[in-house]
Every structure is written in C-alpha cells, then in structure tokens.
Amino acid sequence: MKRRLCIPGTMVLLTTLLCLMMSLPALSQTVLAQEGININTASVDQLTSLPGIGSAKAEAIVAHRKEHGVFTRVTDLLEVKGIGPNLLEKLEGLITVTE
C-alpha cells in the first residue's frame, strides 16, 4: 500500500498564501490612507512606498526638508523638484504634515 501526500491540503494552503500576498499592496494603501505618512518625519524608505515617489524624489523631499525646514502644508511639496500638481493629487489623503 502506497502512502500519498496530502496534496489537496497543501494546495489550499498555497492558494491562501498567494491570495494574501497579492492583497498586501492594496492593504498597505488602505493603511496609508487611514494614517498617512508624515512627510516631515518620513524616511526615504517610507516615502518610496508612496505612489509615484521613487528613491530620487524621496531623497529630494528629505533634502528639501533639511535645507528649508518642515513642511507646513501638503502643497509645500510642490516646491520639491519633480513634484507637480498631478503627483500631489495622487498623494492626497496618503500624506500628512505635522511637526
């Protein structure tokens, strides 16, 4: 008599894990929308988690903050090279400014 592996159970587990992994980006966007990333304290890594913000723009945000001080309004991001009205609109609700 041959022993069989429990393939159906394994497949269910793998399928469940795959579904969870695929939903993580949407979940992280939901968390960001609820809490927002504070652009006055966020690291480059945190800023790159925002849509449309790569490492160069994240570094520019941090450099601008160091050179000019904290942002007082979200719209102050328009002063950062590479950030325009369209990108700022995408970030609406995902970022905050507090000291």
N, C-alpha and C positions, 0 to 999 in steps of 0.2 A: 504494500500500500504506500503510495507516494504522498508526501506532505506538500501542501500548497501554501504559498504565501497569501496573506490576506490582501490581495491587490485592490479589491473594491474599497476597503477602508483606507488604504494608502492613497488612492486616487481622490477620495473625498477630502482627505487632509491636505493634499497638494493643491487641489482646486480651491479650497477655502483659503489657504495661504496666498495663492496667486490673486484671488479676489481682494484680499486685504491689502496686498502690496499695490495693486492697481488703484485702490481708493485712497492711498496715503496722500498723493498730491492734492486731491480735492479736499481731503480732511484738513491738511495743513493750511490751505487757502481759507477754509472756514474759520479755523482758529485765528489766523492772521486778521481776518475781517472782524472778528469779535474783539480781539485785544489790540491789534495794531502794533506796528513796530515803531518805537520811538526813534526818530531819525537824529535826535540829539545824543543818544547813548548807544545806538546800534553799532555793532562791529561790521567790518567788511563782509564777513560770512553771513551775518544776519541780513544785511542789505541785499546781498545777491540772491536771497530767497524770494525777493520781490519780483513780480513780472516786469521784464524789460530792463532790469538792473543787472548788468554783468559786473565783473570784477573791476573794470576800468571806471565805470560810473560810480560804483560803491566806493572806490578809493578816492574819486573826485569829491564825493559827498563828505567823506571823513576829512579830507584835506581842507575843504571849504569851511567846515565846522571848526577845525583847529585854527585856521587863519582869521576867520571873521566872527567866531563865537557861535553860540547856539542859534538855531532857527527859532524864530518867534511865531511863524505861521507856516503851514504846509506849503503855501505858494512861494515861500522863500527858496524852495528847491529850484525854481526857475532861474535863479542866479548861478546855478551849477552848470558848467559847460556840458552839453549833451542831453540836458533835461528840458524838454519843451512842454507845451500845453497838452499835447496828445498823451505823452507818457505820464504826466501829472494826473490826467484824468483816469488812466489805468490804475494809478496808485491810490486814488480816492477811496477812503474807508479802510485802507490797509496800513496807513501810516499815521502817526500822531507826533505832536511836538509838545513835550513837557520838559521841564528842567530837572 
